[in-house]
């Protein structure tokens, strides 16, 4: 059947402008048929390919025959494919590198940490099978990407992992609601975001992948982003708009504050009516998505903020050097850490729903998930090797249930064990 929008007029600016008015079903059907024709051409082999029409011509013939659409030419097929991409019908998934993951697991002795959780005492066979079929409670993922776009692709894989967790948590909550006699349709999955470029990319991908079946979400900002005159776009409350623009059923819990405050002011700040409620609701969070930064990366938000404070005379001029002398290798949620654990600057502390140690404890609670996006710096592409290493080798600083890293970081973490063929 022909689309009711087939005769939409051109606007004079582009000969393909009318294609934007085609409905989703038609665009998707054209896209599906195009790739099916490409597959058939490939399977036919080179000897027969010259006698077959190209995929675009085949789609045109199909549209005339099956849809009665004689107004779509070969030249319009590729703009329709672009429409499919713009509307989110085409999902590009980055490849996963299993060999590097296995070698990291062996080198850092992660087998026990990554093992699936055992069924509770007295669990029935169905529960045991569910555990066997589910993803491991903890997971290390190496994304086989490199170069300027690697950070974005690592974020995409992290978002895809979070999508799985959202549906898993939603199913668990609905089953619990039914067992307790509550309305399962009123349950929500609570998703917490840290600040930064990587978390922003994850939020964008999540919103792009969402549809009418996506569970109800409550979005929590677990740390503020930006400061005074810069980087406000990195605040989680800004990229909550991706979900709102996608028309999803979301509740938003912001965290409106500067990233750090004077240590003596923190307890008073927590009593602020707005911030107090954010802290009171932190235990509702099911899944946390956050990235980290390396201490040696000039683009890290923590480093940039403390440089801003130093230049304004608000912290000691040697504040960063003092942290470096204490072994500072990275930061999470504006909180620096060393290979042995969290570091606490004397004069200032982060405003975040979780301290470093609290985040590690949160990741060990049943039913809670912390997804750490460990891709390269979004500005310069430098791998975050030094910041990632403690998250692998030290049980105290292993604050993730899912850790997503890029290929270059994985190789660097393997050190001399890496081979040129990886």
Secondary structure, DSSP 8 states (H G I E B T S, - for coil): ---TTTT----SS-TTGGGGGS-HHHHHHHHHHHHHHHHHHHHH-HHHHTTS--HHHHHHHHIIIII---S--HHHHHHHHHHHHHTT-------B-HHHHHHHHHHTT-HHHHS-----TT--HHHHHHHHHS--SSEEEEE---STTHHHHHHHHHHHHHHHHHHHHHHHHHHHHHHTT--GGG--EEEEE-SSHHHHHHHHHHHHH--TTS--EEEEE-B---BTTB-GGGSHHHHTHHHHHTT--EEEE---S-SEEEGGGHHHHHTSHHHHHHHHTGGG--EEEEE-EETT-TT-HHHHHHHHHHHTTSS-TTHHHHHHHTT--EEETTEEEETTEE---SSEEE-BSS-HHHHHHHHTSTT-EEEEEE---TTT----HHHHHHHHH-GGG---SEEEEEHHHHHHHHGGG--TT-
